[in-house]
């Protein structure tokens, strides 16, 4: 099961998520230390914004013109250089509270627009424009070179989780821990290393090389044919909706953990890495759960874990009940593996091989792009509305997303039925429109 080829892909996945984990969570420590906390929302919005702009075109490039490993190499090297430059652009930045009579549209959309022009944010945007497409491309490359995705992909993907953990922990040993500018140099160096390593990965040629591209392929819309499947449509809609409240965890959970003084080695980022440690366990046992639960209930359990996580955070607020906060963090293994990783496997099985990269890119766009992007904007306004001179009302902040995620869970369980005839779309030529 763990062949030499699998090991090579696991190293790729380790570095892929080390790059992200070495700065994404701890970044708020650096931002606050540089007196630019007003750009926090923007900092966590550039990733979703990049996920909206980039994946479709690059999925088409990987499918048609260049080998996937070469596209990965170029993107990681360019993205690494942008991360190296980011801390040099740090400068204090403040936003005045919006007027009390301001419209909801102004509060949600217009108020923080100046933050997006901050040079530090622009450097992060350049990096994320390079990085976000590699999530779908690395997954597509791994699936292409694995014989049994359900059994082998979790073993490859768990290396990514370990990479994220190592990145989180490495930051806690830097001179100023979460406040260190060195976190960006560490991540940038790892990205360049991954760019070079990508050239040694199994050759993954573009499946449609030499064929005349259609407009749908250029725009990356061929994968939309999968919406012929009712279950796929329900999956995509629920994935988008669930990612709206999920954005709050990635942007504010570290701040919440730090405010509750639940620190390991003096670092809230180290505490947050407990979630990825649990992810390792659940990734390894995923094949067993697949056998007993199937796709629907794997996804449902993942959604339910998000409801429970936010419920625990809300219940722990005020009294700062440590065990509830830690348990909420530890649930990340189920939250991520059962929802995101299962979703990747489901999409790979649904999509015909000729649109597989585009289908994975579309999933990234819907979840990492539209869902988390909208969620970051809404959650930033949500936190602002429940912040007073005494601090943030964390109980209310976490209660709303718990209820929202619960509604999505109920809708998914009622509407998602992956019927046998729909499951054959991946092998059906009807899943790909005829070329013009």
N, C-alpha and C positions, 0 to 999 in steps of 0.2 A: 504493500500500500504506500509506503514511504520510499519511493524510488529516487535515484539521483536527480531526475528531472523535477520531482516534487520538492527536493531540497533547494534546488536553484530558485524555484518560484517562491519558496518560503523566505529565502534571503531577500528577494525583491520586496515581498510584502512587509518584512521586518523594517527595512529602510523606508518604504513608502509611508508607514505610519509613525516611525521615529521622527521623520521630518515634521509631521503635523503635531505630534505630541510634545515635542521639545519647546514649543512656544505658544500653542493655541490656548491652552488652559492657563498657563502662568502669565500670559501677556497682560492681564489686568493688573498684576502687581507692578509691572514696569510702567504701565500707563498711569496708574495712580501716583507712583513715585515721581513721574515727570510732570505732574500737575496737569494732566490732560484727560481726566476722567470723563469729560464731556464727549470724547470721541469713542467711548466704549461701544455704544450702539453701532456706530459706523464701522468699527473694527470687526465686529461680528456680523456685519451685513455684507462686507466685500466678498466673502466666500460664497454666500448664496448668489450675489450679483454675478460673480464669475461663473458660477454653475449654470446660470441662465444664458449667458452670452456664448460660452465657449464649446460645450461638449458636442453639440450637433455637428458643427463644421468639422471638428477634429475627429469625431467618429467616422465621418465620411472620408476624411483624409486617410485614416488608418484602414478603412475598408477598401480603399480603391488605389491610392497612389504610393503610400510608403509602408514599409513593414512596421508593425506596432512597436517593436522594441526600439526602433530608431526614433519614432515620434516621442516615446517616453524619454529617451536620452536627451533630446533637444529641449523638451519642456522642463525637465528637472534641472538641467544646468542653468537655463535662463531664470527659472524660479529661484534657484539657490542664490544667484547673484543679487536678485531683488531683495531677498531676506538679509543678505549681508549689508545692504545699503540702508535698510529701514531704520535702525536705531539712530543713525546719523541725522535723521530728519526730525527727531523728537523735539518738541517745543511745547511749552505750556499753552493751554487752550481752555477757554471757558464759554459756556452758553448761558445766557440769562433765562430764567424760567419764562415760559410763554405767558402772555397776558391772560388774566382770568376769563375774559370774555372771548378768547380765541376759539375758533371753530375746531371741531374734532379733527377735520382734515388737516388743519394747520398743525395741530399738536402731533398727529401721527406721521405726517409726510413732510411738511415744510420746515418745521422748527429746527431740526438738526441737520439740514442740508449743508450749512457751512462746514460742518465737521468732515464732510466727504471731500473737501478741497485741501484738507491738511496734508502736507507732504508725506508724513508718516503713513497716513491712510492710503495715499496714492501708491506708495511703495508696496504696501500689503496687497493692494488691488492687483498690481502687476504680478506679484508672486502667485496670488490665487487664480488669476487668469491662466497661469501656466500649470498650477497644481490641480485644480478641480477636474480638468479633463482626464488626468492620469488615474483618478479613482475608477472611472468606467473602463479605461483602456487597460489598466493592470488587471482588473477583474476579467475582462474579455480575453486577454493574453493567457491568464491562468486557466480559464475554462477551455480554451482552444488546445492546451497542451496537457490536459488531464483526461484520463480514460473514464473515470467514475467520479463525476462532480460531487454527488451527494456525500460520498465517503472521503474523497481526497481534498476537496476544496476547504472544508473546515480545518483540516490539518495545515493547509497553506495559509488560510486566513488567520489562524491563531498566532502565527508568527507576526502578523501585523499588530495584533493586540499586544503581544510581548514588546514589540518595538515602541508602541505608544507608552507602555508602562515604563520602559527603560528611559524614554525621552522625558517623561514626567519626573522620574526619580533623579535623573541626571541634573535637572534644573535645581533641585533642592540642594545640590552639592556645589553649585556655583557660588562665587564670593558673596553676592547679595541675594542669593536664592531667587525668589520670584521677581525681584526688582532688577535683576541683572540684565544689562544689554547683551551680555554674552550668550543668552539663550537664542538670539537670532543668528549669531555667528555659528553656534553649534548646529542649529537646524539647517542653515544655509550650506554649511560644509557637508552635512549628510546628504542634502539634495544633490549637490554636485557629484558626490561619490556615487549616488544612485544613478545619476545620469551616465556616468562612465560604466557602471556595472550593467546597466540596461543593454549595452552593446554586446554583452556576453550571453544574454538570455536566449532561449530557444527561438530560432527564426520563425516568425509568425507573419507570413506574407499576406498582403491584402487579398481577401477572397474574390474580389471583383476587379482585379487588375486587368487593364486592357479593354474593359467593357465601357460602352458609351454611357456616361452618367445622365440620369434623368433629373428633372428639376426637384423632385421629391428627395433624391439622394443628395443633391447639393445642399438643400435646406435641412436635411436630416429628418424628413417627415415620413419616410417609408415605414418606420416602426409603428406609426399610428394605425396601421392596418390591424394591429393586435387588439384594437378596441372593438373588433368584431366579436371578441369573446366577452360575454357579460361579466364573468368572474374577474377577468383582467381589468375591466373598467372599474368595477367595485374596488379592486385592490389599489389601483392608481389613485382614485378619488380619496379613499380612506388613508392612504399613505400621505397624500398631500395635507389632508386635514389634521392628521396626527402630528405632523412635523411642525405645525403652527405652535402648539404649546411646548413641543420638545425644544424649541429654540431657547426658551428660558433657562433650561438646564445648562446648556453649553455656555450661555452668556453670564449667568448670575449664580449658578450653584457654588462655584468657587468662592465668590464674595460672601455668600450665605454661610458656607462652612467656616470661612475665616472670621466672620462676625460672631459666630457661635464658639470660636476659639477651639475648634476641633482640628488640631494641627498635629502632624507627624513630622518629626525632625524639623520642627518650626516652620513647616510649609503646608499650606492648604492644598497646593498642587499635589504633594505627596499623598495627602489624604484622599484626594480625588482619584488617584491611581488605584486605590482599592477596587474601584468599579471595574477597571480593566483587568485586575487580577482575577476577579470572579468571572470575567468574560472568557479568560483562558479555559477555565473548567467547563463552562457551558459550551464553548466552541468544540471541545474535545468530545463531549457526550452528545452533540447535535445529531450524529447519525442514528443513535438509539432513539432519540425523541422523534426524529423523522419517521422511523419505522412504526412507532406507536401512535403518533398524533397526526401525521400528515401535514400538508401545507397550511390548510385553513386554521387548525387549532394551534400550530406553531405560531402563526401570525397573531392569533387571538390572545395567546398567553403573553406574547411580547407586548401587546397593547395593554393588557391588564396590569402588567408590571409597571408601566408608566403611570397608570392610575394610582396604584399602591404607593409608588415612589413619591409622587406629589402629595398624596394624602399623609404620608409619614412626615414629610418636610413641613406641611402645614400644622400637623399635630405637635411637632417638636418646637415650633416657633414660640417665642415668648419665654418659655421655661428652658429653652436650649437643651432639650433632652438628647444627650449624646448618642445613645444607642439607636434611637430612631433615625437620626441623621446618618450615622454610619450604615445602618441597614438600607436606607434609601440610596446611598452611594453604591453599596454592594449589589443592589438589584440591577446594576448596569449590565451584568452578564446576560440576564434574561431580556432586558430592555433592548439591547443592541443586537445580540445574536439571533434571538427569536423573531425580531422584526426586520432589521436591516439585512442581515446575512441571508435569512430565509427568503426575503424579497428578491435578492440578487439571484439566488438559485431558481426561484420561481420564474423570473423573467428570462433567464437563460434557457429554460426548458420550453417556454412559450414561443420564443423567437426563432425563426429560421436562421441558419448560420450566416446567410448573406446580409442580415440586418441586425445581427447580434450586438455588434459594437454600438450601433445607433440606439438599440433598445436599452442597453445598459446606460448609455448617455442620457436617454430620455428619463430613465428612473432617477439618475443623479439630478437632472434638471427639476423634476417634480418635487423631490424630497430635499436635497441639499440646496437647491436653487429657490424655487417658488415657495415651498413650504417653510423652510428655515428663514428665507429672506423676509417673507411677510411676518413670520413669527417674531423675528428679531425686532422689526419695527413696532409691532403691536406690544411685545413684551417690554420694550424700553419705555413706551408710553404708559403701560400698565404699572410698571415700577415707579415711574415719575408721579403718577396720580396717587400712589399710596406711600409717598415719601413725605415726611414732615420734618420739622426741626428736631424732633426726637429720634428720627431715623426711619428705616423702611419697615412697613407693616408686613413682615414676612408671611404671617399666617394667611392674610388675604392674598398676597402675591402668589402663593402656591396652591391655594384652594381653587381658584378659578380654572387653572389648567387641568387640575385633577377632574373637575366636573366635565370639562370639555372633552378630555380624553376618554372619559367614561361613556359619553354620548357616541363618540366615534366607534368605540368598542362594540356597543350594542348594535349599531347600524351595520357594522362589518359582519358580526355573527349572524344577523338576520338575512343579509343579502348575498354573501359570498358562498357560491356553490360551484366548485371546479369540476364540472361534469366531464366524464370520460371523452365525449366527442370534442369538447373544447381543448382538452389536454393534448390533442394531436396536432394542434396548430404548428408546433415547432417543426414537425416533419412534413407538413403539407405545403405543396407548392402554391396553394391558394393564399398562403400567408405573405407572399411577395407579389406585388403587382407586376405585370409584364412591362419590360423596358420599352421606352419610346424609341 
